[in-house]
Amino acid sequence: MLVVYERIRNIREDKDLSQEQLCAHLNCKQRTYSDYERGKLDIPTALLISLADFHQTSVDYLLGRTDQKTPYPPRAKKRS
């Protein structure tokens, strides 16, 4: 499970973003986000989804379930 913490840090640093900049977008405290990156706190599902959307990748990539960075195609809307 250490992959997720490493990946969220690396993907943020690859974009030259500080934790503060990312936290402003995610609406979370920098200290809390720092704890996510260090593996001291589990990352809530909603935040993982927001991170994947922000970085234009998939939650599976962030979790280390795939090495493909490209996001999945959007789901088709159901017709009623």
Distance bins in CASP14 RR format, pairs under 12 A and 6 or more apart:
PFRMAT RR
TARGET T0000
AUTHOR 0000-0000-0000
RMODE 2
METHOD distances of the structure
MODEL  1
1 7 0 0 0 0 0 1 0 0 0 0 0
1 39 0 0 0 0 1 0 0 0 0 0 0
1 42 0 0 0 0 1 0 0 0 0 0 0
1 43 0 0 0 0 0 1 0 0 0 0 0
1 62 0 0 0 0 0 1 0 0 0 0 0
1 63 0 0 0 0 1 0 0 0 0 0 0
1 64 0 0 0 0 1 0 0 0 0 0 0
1 65 0 0 0 0 0 1 0 0 0 0 0
2 8 0 0 0 0 0 1 0 0 0 0 0
2 9 0 0 0 0 0 1 0 0 0 0 0
2 37 0 0 0 0 0 1 0 0 0 0 0
2 38 0 0 0 0 0 1 0 0 0 0 0
2 39 1 0 0 1 0 0 0 0 0 0 0
2 63 0 0 0 0 0 1 0 0 0 0 0
2 64 0 0 0 0 1 0 0 0 0 0 0
3 9 0 0 0 0 0 1 0 0 0 0 0
3 10 0 0 0 0 0 1 0 0 0 0 0
3 11 0 0 0 0 0 1 0 0 0 0 0
3 39 0 0 0 0 0 1 0 0 0 0 0
3 60 0 0 0 0 0 1 0 0 0 0 0
3 61 0 0 0 0 1 0 0 0 0 0 0
3 62 0 0 0 0 1 0 0 0 0 0 0
3 63 1 0 0 1 0 0 0 0 0 0 0
3 64 1 0 1 0 0 0 0 0 0 0 0
3 65 0 0 0 0 1 0 0 0 0 0 0
3 66 0 0 0 0 0 1 0 0 0 0 0
3 67 0 0 0 0 0 1 0 0 0 0 0
4 10 0 0 0 0 0 1 0 0 0 0 0
4 11 0 0 0 0 0 1 0 0 0 0 0
4 36 0 0 0 0 1 0 0 0 0 0 0
4 37 0 0 0 0 1 0 0 0 0 0 0
4 38 0 0 0 0 0 1 0 0 0 0 0
4 39 0 0 0 0 1 0 0 0 0 0 0
4 41 0 0 0 0 0 1 0 0 0 0 0
4 42 0 0 0 0 1 0 0 0 0 0 0
4 43 1 0 0 1 0 0 0 0 0 0 0
4 45 0 0 0 0 0 1 0 0 0 0 0
4 47 0 0 0 0 0 1 0 0 0 0 0
4 48 1 0 0 1 0 0 0 0 0 0 0
4 51 0 0 0 0 1 0 0 0 0 0 0
4 52 0 0 0 0 0 1 0 0 0 0 0
4 59 0 0 0 0 1 0 0 0 0 0 0
4 60 0 0 0 0 0 1 0 0 0 0 0
4 61 0 0 0 0 1 0 0 0 0 0 0
4 62 1 0 1 0 0 0 0 0 0 0 0
4 63 1 0 1 0 0 0 0 0 0 0 0
4 64 1 0 0 1 0 0 0 0 0 0 0
4 65 0 0 0 0 1 0 0 0 0 0 0
5 11 0 0 0 0 0 1 0 0 0 0 0
5 12 0 0 0 0 0 1 0 0 0 0 0
5 33 0 0 0 0 0 1 0 0 0 0 0
5 34 0 0 0 0 0 1 0 0 0 0 0
5 35 0 0 0 0 1 0 0 0 0 0 0
5 36 1 0 0 1 0 0 0 0 0 0 0
5 37 1 0 1 0 0 0 0 0 0 0 0
5 38 1 0 0 1 0 0 0 0 0 0 0
5 39 1 0 1 0 0 0 0 0 0 0 0
5 40 0 0 0 0 1 0 0 0 0 0 0
5 41 0 0 0 0 1 0 0 0 0 0 0
5 42 0 0 0 0 0 1 0 0 0 0 0
5 43 0 0 0 0 1 0 0 0 0 0 0
5 48 0 0 0 0 0 1 0 0 0 0 0
5 51 0 0 0 0 0 1 0 0 0 0 0
5 62 0 0 0 0 1 0 0 0 0 0 0
5 63 0 0 0 0 0 1 0 0 0 0 0
5 64 0 0 0 0 0 1 0 0 0 0 0
6 12 0 0 0 0 0 1 0 0 0 0 0
6 13 0 0 0 0 0 1 0 0 0 0 0
6 36 0 0 0 0 0 1 0 0 0 0 0
6 37 0 0 0 0 1 0 0 0 0 0 0
6 38 0 0 0 0 0 1 0 0 0 0 0
6 39 0 0 0 0 1 0 0 0 0 0 0
6 62 0 0 0 0 0 1 0 0 0 0 0
6 63 0 0 0 0 0 1 0 0 0 0 0
6 64 0 0 0 0 1 0 0 0 0 0 0
7 13 0 0 0 0 0 1 0 0 0 0 0
7 14 0 0 0 0 0 1 0 0 0 0 0
7 36 0 0 0 0 0 1 0 0 0 0 0
7 37 0 0 0 0 1 0 0 0 0 0 0
7 39 0 0 0 0 0 1 0 0 0 0 0
7 43 0 0 0 0 0 1 0 0 0 0 0
7 48 0 0 0 0 0 1 0 0 0 0 0
7 51 0 0 0 0 1 0 0 0 0 0 0
7 52 0 0 0 0 0 1 0 0 0 0 0
7 55 0 0 0 0 1 0 0 0 0 0 0
7 57 0 0 0 0 1 0 0 0 0 0 0
7 58 0 0 0 0 0 1 0 0 0 0 0
7 59 0 0 0 0 0 1 0 0 0 0 0
7 60 0 0 0 0 0 1 0 0 0 0 0
7 61 1 0 0 1 0 0 0 0 0 0 0
7 62 1 0 1 0 0 0 0 0 0 0 0
7 63 0 0 0 0 1 0 0 0 0 0 0
7 64 1 0 0 1 0 0 0 0 0 0 0
7 65 0 0 0 0 0 1 0 0 0 0 0
7 66 0 0 0 0 0 1 0 0 0 0 0
7 67 0 0 0 0 0 1 0 0 0 0 0
7 69 0 0 0 0 1 0 0 0 0 0 0
8 14 0 0 0 0 0 1 0 0 0 0 0
8 15 0 0 0 0 0 1 0 0 0 0 0
8 17 0 0 0 0 0 1 0 0 0 0 0
8 19 0 0 0 0 0 1 0 0 0 0 0
8 22 0 0 0 0 1 0 0 0 0 0 0
8 26 0 0 0 0 0 1 0 0 0 0 0
8 33 0 0 0 0 1 0 0 0 0 0 0
8 34 0 0 0 0 0 1 0 0 0 0 0
8 35 0 0 0 0 0 1 0 0 0 0 0
8 36 1 0 0 1 0 0 0 0 0 0 0
8 37 1 0 1 0 0 0 0 0 0 0 0
8 38 0 0 0 0 0 1 0 0 0 0 0
8 39 0 0 0 0 1 0 0 0 0 0 0
8 41 0 0 0 0 0 1 0 0 0 0 0
8 43 1 0 0 1 0 0 0 0 0 0 0
8 47 0 0 0 0 1 0 0 0 0 0 0
8 48 0 0 0 0 1 0 0 0 0 0 0
8 50 0 0 0 0 0 1 0 0 0 0 0
8 51 1 0 0 1 0 0 0 0 0 0 0
8 52 0 0 0 0 1 0 0 0 0 0 0
8 54 0 0 0 0 0 1 0 0 0 0 0
8 55 0 0 0 0 1 0 0 0 0 0 0
8 57 0 0 0 0 0 1 0 0 0 0 0
8 59 0 0 0 0 0 1 0 0 0 0 0
8 61 0 0 0 0 0 1 0 0 0 0 0
8 62 1 0 0 1 0 0 0 0 0 0 0
8 63 0 0 0 0 1 0 0 0 0 0 0
8 64 0 0 0 0 0 1 0 0 0 0 0
9 15 0 0 0 0 0 1 0 0 0 0 0
9 17 0 0 0 0 0 1 0 0 0 0 0
9 18 0 0 0 0 0 1 0 0 0 0 0
9 19 0 0 0 0 1 0 0 0 0 0 0
9 22 0 0 0 0 0 1 0 0 0 0 0
9 33 0 0 0 0 0 1 0 0 0 0 0
9 34 0 0 0 0 1 0 0 0 0 0 0
9 35 0 0 0 0 0 1 0 0 0 0 0
9 36 0 0 0 0 1 0 0 0 0 0 0
9 37 1 0 1 0 0 0 0 0 0 0 0
9 38 0 0 0 0 1 0 0 0 0 0 0
9 39 0 0 0 0 1 0 0 0 0 0 0
9 43 0 0 0 0 0 1 0 0 0 0 0
9 51 0 0 0 0 0 1 0 0 0 0 0
9 55 0 0 0 0 0 1 0 0 0 0 0
9 62 0 0 0 0 0 1 0 0 0 0 0
10 17 0 0 0 0 0 1 0 0 0 0 0
10 37 0 0 0 0 1 0 0 0 0 0 0
10 55 0 0 0 0 0 1 0 0 0 0 0
10 57 0 0 0 0 0 1 0 0 0 0 0
10 61 0 0 0 0 0 1 0 0 0 0 0
10 62 0 0 0 0 0 1 0 0 0 0 0
10 64 0 0 0 0 0 1 0 0 0 0 0
10 69 0 0 0 0 0 1 0 0 0 0 0
11 17 0 0 0 0 1 0 0 0 0 0 0
11 22 0 0 0 0 1 0 0 0 0 0 0
11 37 0 0 0 0 0 1 0 0 0 0 0
11 51 1 0 0 1 0 0 0 0 0 0 0
11 52 0 0 0 0 1 0 0 0 0 0 0
11 54 0 0 0 0 1 0 0 0 0 0 0
11 55 1 0 1 0 0 0 0 0 0 0 0
11 56 0 0 0 0 1 0 0 0 0 0 0
11 57 1 0 0 1 0 0 0 0 0 0 0
11 58 0 0 0 0 0 1 0 0 0 0 0
11 61 0 0 0 0 1 0 0 0 0 0 0
11 62 1 0 0 1 0 0 0 0 0 0 0
11 64 0 0 0 0 0 1 0 0 0 0 0
11 69 0 0 0 0 1 0 0 0 0 0 0
12 18 0 0 0 0 1 0 0 0 0 0 0
12 19 1 0 0 1 0 0 0 0 0 0 0
12 20 0 0 0 0 0 1 0 0 0 0 0
12 21 0 0 0 0 1 0 0 0 0 0 0
12 22 1 0 1 0 0 0 0 0 0 0 0
12 23 0 0 0 0 0 1 0 0 0 0 0
12 25 0 0 0 0 0 1 0 0 0 0 0
12 26 0 0 0 0 0 1 0 0 0 0 0
12 30 0 0 0 0 0 1 0 0 0 0 0
12 33 0 0 0 0 1 0 0 0 0 0 0
12 34 0 0 0 0 0 1 0 0 0 0 0
12 36 0 0 0 0 0 1 0 0 0 0 0
12 37 1 0 0 1 0 0 0 0 0 0 0
12 51 0 0 0 0 1 0 0 0 0 0 0
12 54 0 0 0 0 1 0 0 0 0 0 0
12 55 1 0 0 1 0 0 0 0 0 0 0
12 57 0 0 0 0 0 1 0 0 0 0 0
12 62 0 0 0 0 0 1 0 0 0 0 0
13 19 0 0 0 0 1 0 0 0 0 0 0
13 21 0 0 0 0 0 1 0 0 0 0 0
13 22 0 0 0 0 0 1 0 0 0 0 0
13 37 0 0 0 0 1 0 0 0 0 0 0
13 55 0 0 0 0 0 1 0 0 0 0 0
14 55 0 0 0 0 1 0 0 0 0 0 0
14 56 0 0 0 0 0 1 0 0 0 0 0
14 57 0 0 0 0 0 1 0 0 0 0 0
14 69 0 0 0 0 0 1 0 0 0 0 0
15 21 0 0 0 0 1 0 0 0 0 0 0
15 22 0 0 0 0 1 0 0 0 0 0 0
15 25 0 0 0 0 0 1 0 0 0 0 0
15 51 0 0 0 0 0 1 0 0 0 0 0
15 54 0 0 0 0 1 0 0 0 0 0 0
15 55 1 0 0 1 0 0 0 0 0 0 0
15 56 0 0 0 0 0 1 0 0 0 0 0
15 57 0 0 0 0 0 1 0 0 0 0 0
16 22 0 0 0 0 0 1 0 0 0 0 0
17 23 0 0 0 0 1 0 0 0 0 0 0
17 24 0 0 0 0 1 0 0 0 0 0 0
17 25 0 0 0 0 1 0 0 0 0 0 0
17 26 0 0 0 0 0 1 0 0 0 0 0
17 30 0 0 0 0 0 1 0 0 0 0 0
17 33 0 0 0 0 0 1 0 0 0 0 0
17 37 0 0 0 0 0 1 0 0 0 0 0
17 51 0 0 0 0 0 1 0 0 0 0 0
17 54 0 0 0 0 1 0 0 0 0 0 0
17 55 0 0 0 0 1 0 0 0 0 0 0
18 24 0 0 0 0 1 0 0 0 0 0 0
18 25 0 0 0 0 0 1 0 0 0 0 0
18 30 0 0 0 0 1 0 0 0 0 0 0
18 33 0 0 0 0 0 1 0 0 0 0 0
18 34 0 0 0 0 0 1 0 0 0 0 0
18 37 0 0 0 0 0 1 0 0 0 0 0
19 25 0 0 0 0 0 1 0 0 0 0 0
19 26 0 0 0 0 1 0 0 0 0 0 0
19 28 0 0 0 0 1 0 0 0 0 0 0
19 29 0 0 0 0 1 0 0 0 0 0 0
19 30 1 0 1 0 0 0 0 0 0 0 0
19 31 0 0 0 0 1 0 0 0 0 0 0
19 32 0 0 0 0 1 0 0 0 0 0 0
19 33 1 0 1 0 0 0 0 0 0 0 0
19 34 1 0 1 0 0 0 0 0 0 0 0
19 35 0 0 0 0 0 1 0 0 0 0 0
19 36 0 0 0 0 1 0 0 0 0 0 0
19 37 1 0 0 1 0 0 0 0 0 0 0
19 38 0 0 0 0 0 1 0 0 0 0 0
20 26 0 0 0 0 0 1 0 0 0 0 0
20 28 0 0 0 0 0 1 0 0 0 0 0
20 29 0 0 0 0 1 0 0 0 0 0 0
20 30 1 0 1 0 0 0 0 0 0 0 0
20 31 0 0 0 0 0 1 0 0 0 0 0
20 33 0 0 0 0 1 0 0 0 0 0 0
20 34 0 0 0 0 0 1 0 0 0 0 0
21 30 0 0 0 0 1 0 0 0 0 0 0
21 33 0 0 0 0 0 1 0 0 0 0 0
21 54 0 0 0 0 0 1 0 0 0 0 0
22 28 0 0 0 0 1 0 0 0 0 0 0
22 29 0 0 0 0 0 1 0 0 0 0 0
22 30 0 0 0 0 1 0 0 0 0 0 0
22 32 0 0 0 0 0 1 0 0 0 0 0
22 33 1 0 0 1 0 0 0 0 0 0 0
22 34 0 0 0 0 0 1 0 0 0 0 0
22 36 0 0 0 0 0 1 0 0 0 0 0
22 37 0 0 0 0 1 0 0 0 0 0 0
22 47 0 0 0 0 0 1 0 0 0 0 0
22 50 0 0 0 0 1 0 0 0 0 0 0
22 51 0 0 0 0 1 0 0 0 0 0 0
22 54 1 0 0 1 0 0 0 0 0 0 0
22 55 0 0 0 0 1 0 0 0 0 0 0
23 29 1 0 0 1 0 0 0 0 0 0 0
23 30 1 0 1 0 0 0 0 0 0 0 0
23 31 0 0 0 0 1 0 0 0 0 0 0
23 32 0 0 0 0 1 0 0 0 0 0 0
23 33 1 0 1 0 0 0 0 0 0 0 0
23 34 0 0 0 0 1 0 0 0 0 0 0
23 35 0 0 0 0 0 1 0 0 0 0 0
23 36 0 0 0 0 0 1 0 0 0 0 0
23 37 0 0 0 0 0 1 0 0 0 0 0
23 47 0 0 0 0 0 1 0 0 0 0 0
23 50 0 0 0 0 0 1 0 0 0 0 0
23 51 0 0 0 0 0 1 0 0 0 0 0
23 54 0 0 0 0 0 1 0 0 0 0 0
24 30 0 0 0 0 1 0 0 0 0 0 0
24 33 0 0 0 0 0 1 0 0 0 0 0
24 54 0 0 0 0 0 1 0 0 0 0 0
25 33 0 0 0 0 0 1 0 0 0 0 0
25 47 0 0 0 0 0 1 0 0 0 0 0
25 50 0 0 0 0 1 0 0 0 0 0 0
25 51 0 0 0 0 1 0 0 0 0 0 0
25 53 0 0 0 0 0 1 0 0 0 0 0
25 54 1 0 0 1 0 0 0 0 0 0 0
25 55 0 0 0 0 0 1 0 0 0 0 0
26 32 0 0 0 0 1 0 0 0 0 0 0
26 33 1 0 0 1 0 0 0 0 0 0 0
26 36 0 0 0 0 1 0 0 0 0 0 0
26 43 0 0 0 0 0 1 0 0 0 0 0
26 44 0 0 0 0 0 1 0 0 0 0 0
26 46 0 0 0 0 1 0 0 0 0 0 0
26 47 1 0 0 1 0 0 0 0 0 0 0
26 48 0 0 0 0 0 1 0 0 0 0 0
26 49 0 0 0 0 0 1 0 0 0 0 0
26 50 1 0 1 0 0 0 0 0 0 0 0
26 51 1 0 0 1 0 0 0 0 0 0 0
26 52 0 0 0 0 0 1 0 0 0 0 0
26 53 0 0 0 0 0 1 0 0 0 0 0
26 54 1 0 0 1 0 0 0 0 0 0 0
26 55 0 0 0 0 0 1 0 0 0 0 0
27 33 0 0 0 0 0 1 0 0 0 0 0
27 46 0 0 0 0 0 1 0 0 0 0 0
27 47 0 0 0 0 1 0 0 0 0 0 0
27 50 0 0 0 0 1 0 0 0 0 0 0
27 54 0 0 0 0 0 1 0 0 0 0 0
28 34 0 0 0 0 0 1 0 0 0 0 0
28 35 0 0 0 0 0 1 0 0 0 0 0
28 36 0 0 0 0 1 0 0 0 0 0 0
28 37 0 0 0 0 0 1 0 0 0 0 0
28 41 0 0 0 0 0 1 0 0 0 0 0
28 43 0 0 0 0 0 1 0 0 0 0 0
28 44 0 0 0 0 1 0 0 0 0 0 0
28 46 0 0 0 0 0 1 0 0 0 0 0
28 47 1 0 0 1 0 0 0 0 0 0 0
28 50 0 0 0 0 1 0 0 0 0 0 0
28 51 0 0 0 0 0 1 0 0 0 0 0
28 54 0 0 0 0 0 1 0 0 0 0 0
29 35 0 0 0 0 1 0 0 0 0 0 0
29 36 0 0 0 0 0 1 0 0 0 0 0
29 41 0 0 0 0 0 1 0 0 0 0 0
29 47 0 0 0 0 0 1 0 0 0 0 0
30 36 0 0 0 0 0 1 0 0 0 0 0
30 37 0 0 0 0 0 1 0 0 0 0 0
31 37 0 0 0 0 0 1 0 0 0 0 0
31 38 0 0 0 0 0 1 0 0 0 0 0
31 40 0 0 0 0 0 1 0 0 0 0 0
31 41 0 0 0 0 0 1 0 0 0 0 0
32 38 0 0 0 0 0 1 0 0 0 0 0
32 39 0 0 0 0 0 1 0 0 0 0 0
32 40 0 0 0 0 1 0 0 0 0 0 0
32 41 1 0 0 1 0 0 0 0 0 0 0
32 42 0 0 0 0 0 1 0 0 0 0 0
32 43 0 0 0 0 1 0 0 0 0 0 0
32 44 0 0 0 0 0 1 0 0 0 0 0
32 47 0 0 0 0 1 0 0 0 0 0 0
33 39 0 0 0 0 0 1 0 0 0 0 0
33 40 0 0 0 0 0 1 0 0 0 0 0
33 41 0 0 0 0 1 0 0 0 0 0 0
33 43 0 0 0 0 1 0 0 0 0 0 0
33 44 0 0 0 0 0 1 0 0 0 0 0
33 47 0 0 0 0 1 0 0 0 0 0 0
33 50 0 0 0 0 0 1 0 0 0 0 0
33 51 0 0 0 0 1 0 0 0 0 0 0
34 40 0 0 0 0 1 0 0 0 0 0 0
34 41 0 0 0 0 1 0 0 0 0 0 0
35 41 1 0 1 0 0 0 0 0 0 0 0
35 42 0 0 0 0 1 0 0 0 0 0 0
35 43 0 0 0 0 1 0 0 0 0 0 0
35 47 0 0 0 0 0 1 0 0 0 0 0
36 42 0 0 0 0 1 0 0 0 0 0 0
36 43 1 0 1 0 0 0 0 0 0 0 0
36 44 0 0 0 0 1 0 0 0 0 0 0
36 47 1 0 0 1 0 0 0 0 0 0 0
36 48 0 0 0 0 1 0 0 0 0 0 0
36 50 0 0 0 0 0 1 0 0 0 0 0
36 51 0 0 0 0 1 0 0 0 0 0 0
36 62 0 0 0 0 0 1 0 0 0 0 0
37 43 0 0 0 0 1 0 0 0 0 0 0
37 47 0 0 0 0 0 1 0 0 0 0 0
37 51 0 0 0 0 0 1 0 0 0 0 0
37 62 0 0 0 0 0 1 0 0 0 0 0
41 47 0 0 0 0 0 1 0 0 0 0 0
42 48 0 0 0 0 1 0 0 0 0 0 0
42 63 0 0 0 0 0 1 0 0 0 0 0
43 49 0 0 0 0 0 1 0 0 0 0 0
43 50 0 0 0 0 0 1 0 0 0 0 0
43 51 1 0 0 1 0 0 0 0 0 0 0
43 52 0 0 0 0 0 1 0 0 0 0 0
43 59 0 0 0 0 0 1 0 0 0 0 0
43 62 0 0 0 0 1 0 0 0 0 0 0
43 63 0 0 0 0 1 0 0 0 0 0 0
44 50 0 0 0 0 1 0 0 0 0 0 0
44 51 0 0 0 0 0 1 0 0 0 0 0
44 59 0 0 0 0 0 1 0 0 0 0 0
45 51 0 0 0 0 0 1 0 0 0 0 0
45 52 0 0 0 0 0 1 0 0 0 0 0
45 59 0 0 0 0 1 0 0 0 0 0 0
45 62 0 0 0 0 0 1 0 0 0 0 0
45 63 0 0 0 0 0 1 0 0 0 0 0
46 52 0 0 0 0 0 1 0 0 0 0 0
46 53 0 0 0 0 0 1 0 0 0 0 0
46 59 0 0 0 0 0 1 0 0 0 0 0
47 53 0 0 0 0 0 1 0 0 0 0 0
47 54 0 0 0 0 0 1 0 0 0 0 0
47 59 0 0 0 0 0 1 0 0 0 0 0
47 62 0 0 0 0 0 1 0 0 0 0 0
48 54 0 0 0 0 0 1 0 0 0 0 0
48 55 0 0 0 0 0 1 0 0 0 0 0
48 57 0 0 0 0 0 1 0 0 0 0 0
48 58 0 0 0 0 0 1 0 0 0 0 0
48 59 1 0 1 0 0 0 0 0 0 0 0
48 60 0 0 0 0 0 1 0 0 0 0 0
48 61 0 0 0 0 0 1 0 0 0 0 0
48 62 1 0 0 1 0 0 0 0 0 0 0
48 63 1 0 0 1 0 0 0 0 0 0 0
48 64 0 0 0 0 0 1 0 0 0 0 0
48 65 0 0 0 0 0 1 0 0 0 0 0
49 55 0 0 0 0 0 1 0 0 0 0 0
49 57 0 0 0 0 0 1 0 0 0 0 0
49 58 0 0 0 0 1 0 0 0 0 0 0
49 59 1 0 0 1 0 0 0 0 0 0 0
49 60 0 0 0 0 0 1 0 0 0 0 0
49 62 0 0 0 0 1 0 0 0 0 0 0
49 63 0 0 0 0 0 1 0 0 0 0 0
49 71 0 0 0 0 0 1 0 0 0 0 0
49 72 0 0 0 0 0 1 0 0 0 0 0
50 57 0 0 0 0 0 1 0 0 0 0 0
50 59 0 0 0 0 0 1 0 0 0 0 0
50 62 0 0 0 0 0 1 0 0 0 0 0
51 57 0 0 0 0 1 0 0 0 0 0 0
51 58 0 0 0 0 0 1 0 0 0 0 0
51 59 0 0 0 0 1 0 0 0 0 0 0
51 61 0 0 0 0 0 1 0 0 0 0 0
51 62 1 0 0 1 0 0 0 0 0 0 0
51 63 0 0 0 0 0 1 0 0 0 0 0
51 71 0 0 0 0 0 1 0 0 0 0 0
52 58 1 0 1 0 0 0 0 0 0 0 0
52 59 1 0 1 0 0 0 0 0 0 0 0
52 60 0 0 0 0 1 0 0 0 0 0 0
52 61 1 0 0 1 0 0 0 0 0 0 0
52 62 1 0 1 0 0 0 0 0 0 0 0
52 63 0 0 0 0 1 0 0 0 0 0 0
52 64 0 0 0 0 0 1 0 0 0 0 0
52 65 0 0 0 0 0 1 0 0 0 0 0
52 66 0 0 0 0 0 1 0 0 0 0 0
52 69 0 0 0 0 0 1 0 0 0 0 0
52 70 0 0 0 0 0 1 0 0 0 0 0
52 71 1 0 0 1 0 0 0 0 0 0 0
52 72 0 0 0 0 1 0 0 0 0 0 0
53 59 0 0 0 0 1 0 0 0 0 0 0
53 62 0 0 0 0 0 1 0 0 0 0 0
53 71 0 0 0 0 1 0 0 0 0 0 0
53 72 0 0 0 0 0 1 0 0 0 0 0
53 74 0 0 0 0 0 1 0 0 0 0 0
54 62 0 0 0 0 0 1 0 0 0 0 0
54 71 0 0 0 0 0 1 0 0 0 0 0
55 61 0 0 0 0 1 0 0 0 0 0 0
55 62 1 0 0 1 0 0 0 0 0 0 0
55 69 0 0 0 0 1 0 0 0 0 0 0
55 70 0 0 0 0 0 1 0 0 0 0 0
55 71 0 0 0 0 1 0 0 0 0 0 0
56 62 0 0 0 0 0 1 0 0 0 0 0
56 69 0 0 0 0 1 0 0 0 0 0 0
56 70 0 0 0 0 1 0 0 0 0 0 0
56 71 1 0 1 0 0 0 0 0 0 0 0
56 72 0 0 0 0 0 1 0 0 0 0 0
57 63 0 0 0 0 0 1 0 0 0 0 0
57 64 0 0 0 0 0 1 0 0 0 0 0
57 65 0 0 0 0 0 1 0 0 0 0 0
57 66 0 0 0 0 1 0 0 0 0 0 0
57 67 0 0 0 0 0 1 0 0 0 0 0
57 68 0 0 0 0 1 0 0 0 0 0 0
57 69 1 0 1 0 0 0 0 0 0 0 0
57 70 1 0 0 1 0 0 0 0 0 0 0
57 71 1 0 1 0 0 0 0 0 0 0 0
57 72 0 0 0 0 1 0 0 0 0 0 0
58 64 0 0 0 0 1 0 0 0 0 0 0
58 65 0 0 0 0 1 0 0 0 0 0 0
58 66 1 0 0 1 0 0 0 0 0 0 0
58 67 0 0 0 0 0 1 0 0 0 0 0
58 68 1 0 0 1 0 0 0 0 0 0 0
58 69 0 0 0 0 1 0 0 0 0 0 0
58 70 1 0 0 1 0 0 0 0 0 0 0
58 71 1 0 1 0 0 0 0 0 0 0 0
58 72 1 0 1 0 0 0 0 0 0 0 0
58 73 0 0 0 0 0 1 0 0 0 0 0
58 74 0 0 0 0 0 1 0 0 0 0 0
59 65 0 0 0 0 1 0 0 0 0 0 0
59 66 0 0 0 0 1 0 0 0 0 0 0
59 71 0 0 0 0 1 0 0 0 0 0 0
59 72 0 0 0 0 1 0 0 0 0 0 0
60 66 1 0 1 0 0 0 0 0 0 0 0
60 67 0 0 0 0 1 0 0 0 0 0 0
60 68 1 0 0 1 0 0 0 0 0 0 0
60 69 0 0 0 0 0 1 0 0 0 0 0
60 70 0 0 0 0 0 1 0 0 0 0 0
60 71 0 0 0 0 1 0 0 0 0 0 0
60 72 0 0 0 0 1 0 0 0 0 0 0
61 67 1 0 0 1 0 0 0 0 0 0 0
61 68 1 0 0 1 0 0 0 0 0 0 0
61 69 1 0 1 0 0 0 0 0 0 0 0
61 70 0 0 0 0 1 0 0 0 0 0 0
61 71 0 0 0 0 1 0 0 0 0 0 0
61 72 0 0 0 0 1 0 0 0 0 0 0
62 68 0 0 0 0 0 1 0 0 0 0 0
62 69 0 0 0 0 1 0 0 0 0 0 0
62 71 0 0 0 0 0 1 0 0 0 0 0
65 72 0 0 0 0 0 1 0 0 0 0 0
66 72 0 0 0 0 1 0 0 0 0 0 0
END
